[in-house]
Amino acid sequence: MGIIIEYNPDLALRNISEFKNGNRKQEECIPENLKAGEIYDFLKKGQRVYWFYGEVPLVETTGNQNLSRPKASVVIVEVIHFMNGSEVFTKGKYKVIEVFNDDKVHFDGFTKI
């Protein structure tokens, strides 16, 4: 028997329209007015591990590992794993360092440019 865990080099959340349409919880989505310096909650299904020692990209996902270019650079500040019934979830907090409003490349692997 093994332990199912996923390492995430980024924080991938859904478009806020998924919350507005009633498909997702607000914490599963990128906030509508993302602001640098603010701290936001996130929620992901599954047991996930995030990097704490620097900035990671915040990306938008449509599922099945379909990811956008980074929407922002964030620092993960808290992560908690918990059970909801028989399912594991990961919730936490992230601080927005910089919001990207262009199509430039902002990360090279794990390195912010």
GROMACS elastic network, one bead per residue, 0.5 to 0.9 nm:
[ bonds ]
;  ai    aj funct       b0    kb
    4    46     6  0.82224   500
    4    47     6  0.71223   500
    5    46     6  0.72392   500
    5    47     6  0.50706   500
    5    48     6  0.56928   500
    5    49     6  0.73785   500
    6    46     6  0.76728   500
    6    47     6  0.63265   500
    6    49     6  0.61957   500
    6    50     6  0.89499   500
    7    47     6  0.87455   500
    7    48     6  0.57016   500
    7    50     6  0.62997   500
    7    51     6  0.86044   500
    8    11     6  0.68711   500
    8    12     6  0.84835   500
    8    48     6  0.66946   500
    8    49     6  0.60472   500
    8    50     6  0.55385   500
    8    51     6  0.78361   500
    9    49     6  0.85703   500
    9    50     6  0.65123   500
    9    51     6  0.68558   500
    9    56     6  0.68136   500
    9    57     6  0.79181   500
    9   109     6  0.88520   500
    9   110     6  0.74347   500
   10    50     6  0.75397   500
   10    51     6  0.84188   500
   10    56     6  0.53819   500
   10    57     6  0.50879   500
   10    58     6  0.60409   500
   10    59     6  0.70524   500
   10    70     6  0.88825   500
   10    74     6  0.89771   500
   10   110     6  0.88710   500
   11    42     6  0.88512   500
   11    50     6  0.80580   500
   11    56     6  0.71968   500
   11    57     6  0.63675   500
   11    59     6  0.61671   500
   11    60     6  0.83806   500
   11    74     6  0.83457   500
   11    76     6  0.85900   500
   12    28     6  0.88040   500
   12    29     6  0.86885   500
   12    30     6  0.87022   500
   12    44     6  0.87709   500
   12    57     6  0.83542   500
   12    58     6  0.60102   500
   12    60     6  0.54389   500
   12    61     6  0.56857   500
   12    65     6  0.88644   500
   12    67     6  0.73436   500
   12    68     6  0.88629   500
   13    16     6  0.88896   500
   13    27     6  0.84180   500
   13    28     6  0.56092   500
   13    30     6  0.57705   500
   13    42     6  0.79541   500
   13    43     6  0.84558   500
   13    44     6  0.81222   500
   13    58     6  0.75470   500
   13    59     6  0.64468   500
   13    60     6  0.51367   500
   13    61     6  0.56881   500
   13    62     6  0.84044   500
   14    17     6  0.81211   500
   14    18     6  0.67066   500
   14    19     6  0.84963   500
   14    24     6  0.82086   500
   14    28     6  0.61038   500
   14    30     6  0.60436   500
   14    59     6  0.84438   500
   14    60     6  0.54030   500
   14    61     6  0.52534   500
   14    62     6  0.63384   500
   14    63     6  0.81786   500
   15    18     6  0.58389   500
   15    19     6  0.78035   500
   15    28     6  0.85898   500
   15    29     6  0.54009   500
   15    30     6  0.57411   500
   15    31     6  0.80836   500
   15    32     6  0.84570   500
   15    60     6  0.63648   500
   15    61     6  0.74287   500
   15    62     6  0.78279   500
   16    19     6  0.53699   500
   16    20     6  0.64775   500
   16    21     6  0.87446   500
   16    24     6  0.86455   500
   16    26     6  0.72986   500
   16    28     6  0.84280   500
   16    29     6  0.50732   500
   16    30     6  0.56824   500
   16    31     6  0.61826   500
   16    32     6  0.62393   500
   17    21     6  0.59302   500
   17    22     6  0.84585   500
   17    23     6  0.85866   500
   17    24     6  0.88553   500
   17    29     6  0.82197   500
   17    32     6  0.89789   500
   18    21     6  0.52461   500
   18    22     6  0.63402   500
   18    23     6  0.51558   500
   18    24     6  0.54389   500
   18    25     6  0.80725   500
   18    26     6  0.83915   500
   18    28     6  0.87185   500
   18    29     6  0.72387   500
   19    22     6  0.50608   500
   19    23     6  0.56969   500
   19    25     6  0.55964   500
   19    26     6  0.54271   500
   19    27     6  0.87029   500
   19    28     6  0.79414   500
   19    29     6  0.68514   500
   20    23     6  0.76445   500
   20    24     6  0.81409   500
   20    26     6  0.83342   500
   21    24     6  0.78993   500
   22    25     6  0.75765   500
   24    27     6  0.81804   500
   24    28     6  0.62810   500
   24    29     6  0.74428   500
   25    28     6  0.54223   500
   25    29     6  0.72047   500
   25    43     6  0.81058   500
   26    29     6  0.54840   500
   26    30     6  0.80651   500
   26    31     6  0.78497   500
   26    41     6  0.87775   500
   26    42     6  0.82119   500
   26    43     6  0.85897   500
   27    30     6  0.76966   500
   27    31     6  0.83186   500
   27    40     6  0.80295   500
   27    41     6  0.56032   500
   27    43     6  0.52392   500
   27    44     6  0.83996   500
   27    91     6  0.84482   500
   28    41     6  0.84945   500
   28    42     6  0.56901   500
   28    43     6  0.50290   500
   28    44     6  0.64264   500
   29    32     6  0.87258   500
   29    42     6  0.75450   500
   29    43     6  0.84220   500
   29    60     6  0.82413   500
   30    33     6  0.86444   500
   30    34     6  0.74687   500
   30    42     6  0.86203   500
   30    58     6  0.84639   500
   30    59     6  0.84894   500
   30    60     6  0.72792   500
   31    34     6  0.54710   500
   31    35     6  0.89318   500
   31    40     6  0.81685   500
   34    38     6  0.79168   500
   34    40     6  0.89782   500
   34    72     6  0.85046   500
   34    96     6  0.77686   500
   34    99     6  0.71498   500
   35    38     6  0.57892   500
   35    39     6  0.87630   500
   35    96     6  0.66555   500
   35    97     6  0.84646   500
   35    98     6  0.78416   500
   35    99     6  0.68252   500
   36    39     6  0.86071   500
   36    72     6  0.86178   500
   36    73     6  0.89448   500
   36    74     6  0.88330   500
   36    95     6  0.77043   500
   36    97     6  0.51578   500
   36    98     6  0.52248   500
   36    99     6  0.61955   500
   37    95     6  0.63320   500
   37    96     6  0.54097   500
   37    97     6  0.58541   500
   37    98     6  0.79052   500
   38    94     6  0.83838   500
   38    95     6  0.56825   500
   38    96     6  0.57534   500
   38    97     6  0.81875   500
   39    77     6  0.86858   500
   39    93     6  0.65112   500
   39    94     6  0.55006   500
   39    96     6  0.64571   500
   40    92     6  0.84296   500
   40    93     6  0.54855   500
   40    94     6  0.54896   500
   40    95     6  0.64488   500
   40    96     6  0.80011   500
   41    91     6  0.73223   500
   41    92     6  0.56708   500
   41    94     6  0.64877   500
   42    90     6  0.82564   500
   42    91     6  0.55177   500
   42    92     6  0.53635   500
   42    93     6  0.59114   500
   42    94     6  0.74100   500
   43    89     6  0.72247   500
   43    90     6  0.58394   500
   43    92     6  0.66533   500
   43    93     6  0.88517   500
   44    47     6  0.81352   500
   44    48     6  0.78930   500
   44    89     6  0.58346   500
   44    90     6  0.51552   500
   44    91     6  0.62164   500
   44    92     6  0.89319   500
   45    48     6  0.83038   500
   45    87     6  0.78439   500
   45    88     6  0.65036   500
   45    90     6  0.61885   500
   45    91     6  0.85913   500
   46    81     6  0.84465   500
   46    87     6  0.72953   500
   46    88     6  0.50044   500
   46    90     6  0.62289   500
   47    81     6  0.63875   500
   47    82     6  0.83860   500
   47    88     6  0.59409   500
   47    89     6  0.58189   500
   47    90     6  0.56786   500
   48    79     6  0.88141   500
   48    81     6  0.79481   500
   48    89     6  0.81021   500
   48    90     6  0.62009   500
   49    79     6  0.82375   500
   49    90     6  0.86724   500
   50    56     6  0.89544   500
   50    76     6  0.72529   500
   50    79     6  0.79994   500
   51    54     6  0.71196   500
   51    55     6  0.83212   500
   51    56     6  0.76578   500
   51    75     6  0.84948   500
   51    76     6  0.71816   500
   52    55     6  0.79492   500
   52    56     6  0.88267   500
   52    75     6  0.68942   500
   52    76     6  0.57052   500
   52    77     6  0.69107   500
   52    78     6  0.85045   500
   53    75     6  0.80372   500
   53    76     6  0.85204   500
   54    74     6  0.83339   500
   54    75     6  0.61549   500
   54    76     6  0.81767   500
   54   110     6  0.89214   500
   54   111     6  0.89906   500
   55    73     6  0.59325   500
   55    74     6  0.52732   500
   55    76     6  0.77419   500
   55    97     6  0.78188   500
   55   110     6  0.81557   500
   55   111     6  0.81527   500
   55   112     6  0.71613   500
   56    72     6  0.84791   500
   56    73     6  0.56744   500
   56    74     6  0.54413   500
   56    75     6  0.62399   500
   56    76     6  0.78650   500
   56   107     6  0.84457   500
   56   110     6  0.69606   500
   56   111     6  0.83460   500
   56   112     6  0.78264   500
   57    69     6  0.84694   500
   57    70     6  0.52848   500
   57    71     6  0.72303   500
   57    72     6  0.59282   500
   57    74     6  0.61611   500
   57    75     6  0.86646   500
   57   106     6  0.85140   500
   57   107     6  0.74615   500
   57   110     6  0.85347   500
   57   112     6  0.84749   500
   58    69     6  0.85726   500
   58    70     6  0.54429   500
   58    71     6  0.56255   500
   58    72     6  0.51340   500
   58    73     6  0.59184   500
   58    74     6  0.63150   500
   58    96     6  0.87441   500
   59    67     6  0.62604   500
   59    68     6  0.55510   500
   59    69     6  0.61700   500
   59    71     6  0.55044   500
   59    72     6  0.73120   500
   60    66     6  0.82945   500
   60    67     6  0.56815   500
   60    68     6  0.52436   500
   60    69     6  0.77124   500
   60    70     6  0.75810   500
   60    71     6  0.72650   500
   61    64     6  0.80753   500
   61    65     6  0.68257   500
   61    66     6  0.55069   500
   61    68     6  0.64632   500
   62    65     6  0.75487   500
   62    66     6  0.57043   500
   62    67     6  0.69241   500
   62    68     6  0.87132   500
   63    66     6  0.56509   500
   63    67     6  0.79002   500
   64    67     6  0.86999   500
   67    70     6  0.85913   500
   68    71     6  0.77317   500
   69   103     6  0.77069   500
   69   104     6  0.89019   500
   69   105     6  0.79622   500
   69   106     6  0.87374   500
   70    73     6  0.72665   500
   70    99     6  0.88756   500
   70   100     6  0.72540   500
   70   103     6  0.89554   500
   70   105     6  0.82778   500
   70   106     6  0.72971   500
   70   107     6  0.80278   500
   71    98     6  0.88640   500
   71    99     6  0.62501   500
   71   100     6  0.52978   500
   71   101     6  0.72956   500
   71   102     6  0.87725   500
   72    96     6  0.68767   500
   72    97     6  0.73632   500
   72    98     6  0.55225   500
   72   100     6  0.52022   500
   72   101     6  0.85306   500
   72   106     6  0.88413   500
   73    95     6  0.86560   500
   73    96     6  0.61456   500
   73    97     6  0.54645   500
   73    98     6  0.52052   500
   73    99     6  0.65067   500
   73   100     6  0.78321   500
   73   106     6  0.84138   500
   73   107     6  0.88842   500
   73   112     6  0.80752   500
   74    94     6  0.62182   500
   74    95     6  0.54132   500
   74    97     6  0.52416   500
   74    98     6  0.71486   500
   74    99     6  0.87569   500
   75    93     6  0.87106   500
   75    94     6  0.54991   500
   75    95     6  0.52228   500
   75    96     6  0.66224   500
   75    97     6  0.70512   500
   76    79     6  0.76308   500
   76    92     6  0.77063   500
   76    93     6  0.61872   500
   76    95     6  0.64797   500
   76    96     6  0.89695   500
   77    92     6  0.73979   500
   77    93     6  0.55530   500
   77    94     6  0.53486   500
   77    95     6  0.68314   500
   78    91     6  0.80953   500
   78    93     6  0.50715   500
   78    94     6  0.70631   500
   79    90     6  0.67344   500
   79    91     6  0.57101   500
   79    93     6  0.67787   500
   80    89     6  0.83065   500
   80    90     6  0.56663   500
   80    91     6  0.53408   500
   80    92     6  0.59123   500
   81    88     6  0.69355   500
   81    89     6  0.57321   500
   81    91     6  0.64948   500
   81    92     6  0.86772   500
   82    87     6  0.83945   500
   82    88     6  0.57106   500
   82    89     6  0.54401   500
   82    90     6  0.64635   500
   82    91     6  0.80030   500
   83    86     6  0.64768   500
   83    87     6  0.55851   500
   83    89     6  0.61871   500
   83    90     6  0.88882   500
   84    87     6  0.53564   500
   84    88     6  0.63362   500
   84    89     6  0.71699   500
   85    88     6  0.81896   500
   96    99     6  0.71767   500
  100   103     6  0.80666   500
  100   104     6  0.84403   500
  100   106     6  0.82249   500
  101   104     6  0.88029   500
  102   105     6  0.88210   500
  103   106     6  0.87964   500
  105   108     6  0.76889   500
  105   113     6  0.76208   500
  106   111     6  0.85531   500
  106   112     6  0.58644   500
  106   113     6  0.51109   500
  107   110     6  0.65133   500
  107   111     6  0.54657   500
  107   113     6  0.53048   500
  108   111     6  0.51013   500
  108   112     6  0.63228   500
  108   113     6  0.66752   500
  109   112     6  0.79981   500
